[in-house]
């Protein structure tokens, strides 16, 4: 690691988190090859129950949290998530990340009634062939589209999310057009992270940085559809404002750090005690070895994502190799060896 004097940048100081992500369950009804949680079909008995989540939410709201994201796994795989959404929605902007296969008109109407602010639906391709190949479940594309339609009929806003990989990067423009036709407000094209099943299938699914940047540059969103993407110049270091708790009650800062950090058990200690963990504080400071000026000027933070920086370099302050200005020759198609040496282009 570089000495403190060699580090640059910094993040806005916060004494409390603004946003929290809840990893409500690590169970799911699909078998996605890009799954970061490596989900099982049945929820583990170790997962926190709804009443515990509601108590934790009260801690977050007392600390000043204004935004709650509920994800999994598939949160709707555990029906008590509806009680958690109903508790959160009056006090914070509440979003649900879902594959939408379990959403029918009755479920969509209930989500609307309890105050859900936004449904973020994962679609892994613009065609059933691609999507179902990536989810591992035949018919899942049709069920997700039916779920999106039910959400829109209920008057809920929908954001479509897609994790870019080798099997779907040629379908991103058709996916934008499909999302727009189905009434989505936005599409988020997300980078792949070497976590869970995605890490195991990295050699088959990963792309070079040039290929990913070219795919992003070629996109032409239909009028009225907002495009979100996390490559240069939108590569933020967002640790400074984030909190996350996994399905077992471990404070992990960000769901993309799930395999790398553990700040403590929020069922046995107050969340804000985990917020003061030395590594958590270090990542929130946003001091890095190198920063992309273009991204820093648009995002207000420095150095890009700490998860991919650590995954490829083994150092928390390292450059984010997914950023075109910071890559330094790292081949993103090759994961580091056991010694932490990144692939060279």
VMD Tcl script that draws the C-alpha trace (Angstrom):
set ca {
  {0.00 0.00 0.00}
  {1.19 3.52 -0.68}
  {1.99 5.73 2.28}
  {-0.65 8.21 3.40}
  {1.40 11.06 1.95}
  {1.15 9.49 -1.50}
  {-2.65 9.29 -1.51}
  {-4.86 11.77 -3.31}
  {-8.48 12.83 -3.30}
  {-10.99 12.48 -0.52}
  {-14.73 12.13 -0.06}
  {-17.36 14.36 1.54}
  {-17.31 13.78 5.32}
  {-20.43 12.15 6.76}
  {-21.10 11.32 10.38}
  {-24.07 9.15 9.41}
  {-24.97 7.13 6.29}
  {-27.45 8.54 3.78}
  {-28.33 5.27 2.06}
  {-28.67 1.69 3.20}
  {-28.96 -1.52 1.22}
  {-30.60 -4.54 2.81}
  {-29.64 -7.96 1.50}
  {-32.93 -9.40 2.67}
  {-32.31 -13.00 1.59}
  {-29.77 -15.18 -0.17}
  {-32.50 -17.36 -1.63}
  {-34.00 -17.08 -5.10}
  {-36.25 -18.88 -7.56}
  {-33.67 -18.48 -10.38}
  {-30.14 -19.79 -10.88}
  {-28.44 -16.79 -12.47}
  {-24.89 -17.29 -13.69}
  {-24.12 -13.69 -12.75}
  {-25.48 -14.05 -9.18}
  {-23.22 -12.30 -6.68}
  {-24.95 -13.88 -3.67}
  {-24.64 -17.48 -4.91}
  {-28.26 -18.00 -3.92}
  {-29.94 -21.15 -2.71}
  {-33.53 -22.19 -3.38}
  {-34.56 -22.08 0.29}
  {-33.77 -19.29 2.77}
  {-31.18 -20.16 5.39}
  {-32.41 -20.33 8.99}
  {-29.58 -17.88 9.75}
  {-31.32 -15.10 7.80}
  {-32.78 -12.26 9.84}
  {-36.53 -12.32 10.28}
  {-38.82 -9.45 9.35}
  {-39.19 -8.15 12.92}
  {-35.41 -7.90 13.30}
  {-35.15 -6.00 10.01}
  {-37.83 -3.57 11.15}
  {-35.88 -2.89 14.35}
  {-32.71 -2.32 12.34}
  {-34.52 0.08 10.02}
  {-35.51 2.15 13.03}
  {-31.82 2.43 13.90}
  {-31.06 3.61 10.37}
  {-33.84 6.17 10.35}
  {-32.71 7.52 13.71}
  {-29.25 7.90 12.19}
  {-30.68 9.92 9.30}
  {-30.95 7.40 6.45}
  {-33.17 8.75 3.65}
  {-32.90 5.95 1.06}
  {-33.45 2.19 1.45}
  {-32.71 -0.45 -1.20}
  {-34.03 -3.96 -0.54}
  {-32.43 -6.72 -2.57}
  {-31.31 -10.34 -2.30}
  {-31.34 -12.91 -3.76}
  {-34.96 -12.39 -4.65}
  {-36.61 -10.46 -1.78}
  {-40.12 -11.56 -2.77}
  {-39.01 -15.16 -2.21}
  {-39.71 -14.36 1.46}
  {-43.21 -12.83 1.74}
  {-42.46 -11.02 5.01}
  {-40.42 -8.55 2.97}
  {-43.74 -6.77 2.38}
  {-43.92 -5.88 6.08}
  {-40.40 -4.48 5.88}
  {-41.23 -2.37 2.82}
  {-44.39 -1.08 4.50}
  {-42.33 -0.03 7.53}
  {-39.63 1.67 5.47}
  {-41.70 3.44 2.81}
  {-43.23 6.23 4.96}
  {-39.79 7.28 6.21}
  {-37.41 6.86 3.26}
  {-37.33 6.48 -0.49}
  {-37.71 2.70 -0.70}
  {-36.64 0.67 -3.71}
  {-36.98 -3.05 -4.38}
  {-34.54 -4.93 -6.60}
  {-36.34 -7.97 -7.99}
  {-36.43 -10.32 -10.95}
  {-40.23 -9.62 -11.06}
  {-41.09 -13.27 -11.79}
  {-43.16 -13.38 -8.59}
  {-45.05 -10.18 -9.39}
  {-48.64 -10.45 -10.62}
  {-51.35 -7.80 -10.55}
  {-52.24 -8.53 -6.92}
  {-48.61 -8.29 -5.78}
  {-48.01 -5.12 -7.79}
  {-51.12 -3.50 -6.31}
  {-49.95 -4.39 -2.82}
  {-46.48 -2.97 -3.43}
  {-48.09 0.23 -4.65}
  {-50.43 0.36 -1.65}
  {-47.66 -0.02 0.93}
  {-45.65 2.79 -0.64}
  {-42.85 1.24 -2.68}
  {-41.02 4.05 -4.46}
  {-39.35 2.18 -7.34}
  {-39.08 -1.37 -8.65}
  {-35.66 -2.18 -10.07}
  {-36.04 -5.24 -12.29}
  {-33.13 -7.35 -13.51}
  {-33.32 -8.32 -17.17}
  {-30.25 -10.16 -18.40}
  {-30.97 -9.88 -22.10}
  {-33.36 -8.49 -24.68}
  {-34.44 -11.96 -25.77}
  {-35.76 -15.02 -23.98}
  {-32.86 -17.07 -25.33}
  {-30.21 -14.86 -23.74}
  {-32.05 -14.04 -20.54}
  {-33.08 -17.63 -19.81}
  {-29.59 -18.92 -20.59}
  {-28.21 -16.54 -17.95}
  {-30.92 -17.19 -15.35}
  {-30.83 -20.95 -15.80}
  {-34.64 -21.15 -15.78}
  {-36.70 -21.57 -18.94}
  {-39.59 -19.14 -19.17}
  {-38.09 -16.64 -16.74}
  {-37.86 -13.90 -19.39}
  {-41.60 -14.10 -20.09}
  {-42.38 -14.05 -16.38}
  {-40.13 -11.03 -15.76}
  {-41.76 -9.11 -18.61}
  {-45.19 -10.03 -17.21}
  {-44.04 -8.74 -13.82}
  {-42.88 -5.44 -15.32}
  {-46.24 -5.03 -17.00}
  {-48.08 -5.69 -13.73}
  {-45.90 -3.12 -11.93}
  {-46.62 -0.52 -14.60}
  {-50.37 -1.24 -14.51}
  {-50.24 -0.59 -10.78}
  {-48.62 2.77 -11.43}
  {-45.21 1.88 -10.02}
  {-42.08 3.26 -11.70}
  {-39.73 0.62 -13.09}
  {-36.00 0.77 -13.65}
  {-34.51 -2.09 -15.66}
  {-31.06 -3.31 -14.60}
  {-28.70 -5.43 -16.67}
  {-25.28 -6.79 -15.70}
  {-23.16 -6.53 -18.83}
  {-21.35 -9.70 -19.83}
  {-20.12 -11.56 -22.90}
  {-23.51 -13.17 -23.59}
  {-25.61 -9.99 -23.54}
  {-23.41 -7.04 -24.48}
  {-24.62 -7.25 -28.10}
  {-28.24 -6.87 -26.94}
  {-27.96 -3.68 -24.90}
  {-29.53 -1.38 -27.51}
  {-32.49 -3.75 -28.09}
  {-32.80 -3.99 -24.30}
  {-33.09 -0.20 -24.04}
  {-35.79 -0.24 -26.68}
  {-37.63 -3.10 -24.94}
  {-37.49 -1.34 -21.58}
  {-38.83 1.85 -23.12}
  {-41.64 -0.02 -24.87}
  {-42.62 -1.63 -21.54}
  {-42.82 1.76 -19.82}
  {-39.58 1.73 -17.82}
  {-38.26 5.12 -16.73}
  {-34.59 4.13 -16.83}
  {-32.11 1.39 -17.64}
  {-29.03 0.81 -15.54}
  {-26.19 -0.95 -17.36}
  {-24.08 -2.40 -14.56}
  {-20.51 -3.59 -14.56}
  {-19.80 -7.24 -13.67}
  {-18.19 -7.91 -10.29}
  {-16.05 -10.99 -9.55}
  {-18.33 -12.26 -6.77}
  {-20.30 -15.44 -6.20}
  {-21.25 -17.40 -9.32}
  {-20.07 -14.59 -11.56}
  {-16.55 -15.11 -10.25}
  {-16.72 -18.84 -11.00}
  {-17.87 -18.16 -14.57}
  {-15.61 -15.14 -15.07}
  {-13.55 -16.70 -17.88}
  {-16.71 -17.33 -19.92}
  {-18.65 -14.17 -19.13}
  {-16.16 -11.33 -18.67}
  {-15.25 -8.73 -21.29}
  {-12.28 -6.48 -21.93}
  {-12.57 -2.87 -20.82}
  {-12.41 -1.75 -24.47}
  {-15.36 -3.99 -25.35}
  {-17.42 -2.68 -22.45}
  {-16.61 0.95 -23.20}
  {-17.46 0.42 -26.89}
  {-20.81 -1.15 -25.96}
  {-21.66 1.80 -23.71}
  {-20.57 4.36 -26.33}
  {-22.80 2.75 -28.97}
  {-25.99 3.13 -26.95}
  {-28.68 5.56 -28.08}
  {-31.45 5.64 -25.45}
  {-34.96 6.21 -26.82}
  {-36.37 9.65 -26.04}
  {-37.61 9.78 -22.46}
  {-35.56 6.82 -21.23}
  {-32.75 7.62 -18.79}
  {-29.54 5.62 -19.14}
  {-27.41 4.95 -16.06}
  {-23.95 3.43 -16.31}
  {-20.92 3.15 -14.05}
  {-18.00 3.47 -16.47}
  {-15.94 6.61 -17.13}
  {-16.88 9.40 -16.61}
  {-19.49 8.09 -14.17}
  {-17.19 5.95 -12.06}
  {-17.93 6.95 -8.48}
  {-16.26 6.03 -5.22}
  {-19.50 5.84 -3.24}
  {-18.29 4.25 0.01}
  {-18.59 7.62 1.76}
  {-22.40 7.59 1.81}
  {-23.25 3.90 1.83}
  {-24.27 1.30 4.37}
  {-25.28 -2.29 3.75}
  {-26.31 -5.26 5.86}
  {-26.39 -8.79 4.50}
  {-29.06 -11.42 5.11}
  {-27.28 -12.64 8.24}
  {-26.99 -9.25 9.90}
  {-23.38 -8.45 9.04}
  {-22.53 -4.82 8.32}
  {-20.60 -4.78 5.02}
  {-20.78 -1.17 3.80}
  {-21.77 -2.07 0.23}
  {-23.23 -5.22 -1.31}
  {-20.32 -5.27 -3.76}
  {-17.97 -5.65 -0.78}
  {-19.85 -8.71 0.51}
  {-16.92 -11.11 0.15}
  {-14.22 -8.70 1.33}
  {-15.30 -6.98 4.55}
  {-17.19 -7.62 7.79}
  {-17.68 -4.67 10.11}
  {-19.68 -6.52 12.75}
  {-23.01 -8.09 13.68}
  {-25.75 -5.46 13.85}
  {-27.95 -7.79 15.88}
  {-25.47 -7.69 18.77}
  {-24.07 -4.15 18.43}
  {-25.58 -0.83 17.31}
  {-25.13 -0.21 13.60}
  {-23.34 3.09 14.25}
  {-20.70 1.18 16.18}
  {-19.92 -0.77 12.99}
  {-19.89 2.55 11.09}
  {-16.80 3.45 13.15}
  {-14.87 0.31 12.19}
  {-11.35 1.42 11.17}
  {-11.56 -0.12 7.67}
  {-15.05 1.33 7.12}
  {-13.73 4.78 8.10}
  {-10.70 4.31 5.84}
  {-12.83 3.49 2.80}
  {-15.19 6.39 3.49}
  {-12.28 8.83 3.53}
  {-11.85 8.23 -0.20}
  {-8.07 8.66 -0.24}
  {-6.62 6.72 -3.18}
  {-3.39 6.09 -5.04}
  {-4.71 7.52 -8.30}
  {-7.83 9.35 -9.40}
  {-9.47 9.93 -12.76}
  {-9.98 13.67 -13.14}
  {-12.93 13.25 -15.50}
  {-14.78 11.02 -13.07}
  {-13.85 13.11 -10.05}
  {-15.28 16.21 -11.71}
  {-18.62 14.52 -12.46}
  {-18.95 12.32 -9.36}
  {-17.34 14.46 -6.67}
  {-15.29 11.52 -5.37}
  {-12.00 9.93 -6.31}
  {-10.60 6.63 -7.53}
  {-13.68 4.66 -8.57}
  {-15.10 1.54 -6.98}
  {-13.20 0.05 -4.05}
  {-14.60 -3.43 -4.62}
  {-13.07 -3.89 -8.07}
  {-9.91 -2.03 -7.04}
  {-9.40 -4.52 -4.22}
  {-10.49 -7.54 -6.29}
  {-7.88 -6.91 -8.97}
  {-5.06 -5.35 -6.93}
  {-5.51 -6.56 -3.35}
  {-5.12 -2.99 -2.04}
  {-7.96 -0.79 -0.80}
  {-6.45 2.43 -2.17}
  {-5.55 0.93 -5.57}
  {-6.83 2.27 -8.92}
  {-10.16 0.93 -10.16}
  {-9.27 -1.07 -13.30}
  {-12.80 -0.63 -14.72}
  {-12.05 3.08 -15.20}
  {-10.52 3.91 -18.58}
  {-8.29 6.53 -16.98}
  {-6.99 4.22 -14.27}
  {-6.82 0.77 -15.88}
  {-3.06 0.74 -16.43}
  {-3.07 -2.30 -18.72}
  {-5.11 -4.67 -16.54}
  {-6.94 -7.29 -18.61}
  {-10.38 -7.49 -16.99}
  {-10.98 -10.88 -18.60}
  {-8.34 -12.40 -16.32}
  {-8.84 -12.53 -12.56}
  {-5.79 -12.08 -10.34}
  {-3.85 -15.16 -9.41}
  {-3.64 -16.36 -5.82}
  {-0.87 -13.89 -5.19}
  {-3.02 -10.96 -6.19}
  {-1.31 -10.27 -9.52}
  {-3.82 -8.81 -12.00}
  {-3.99 -9.95 -15.59}
  {-1.93 -7.87 -17.99}
  {-3.33 -6.82 -21.36}
}
mol new
graphics top color blue
foreach p $ca { graphics top sphere $p radius 0.5 }
foreach p [lrange $ca 0 end-1] q [lrange $ca 1 end] { graphics top cylinder $p $q radius 0.2 }
display resetview
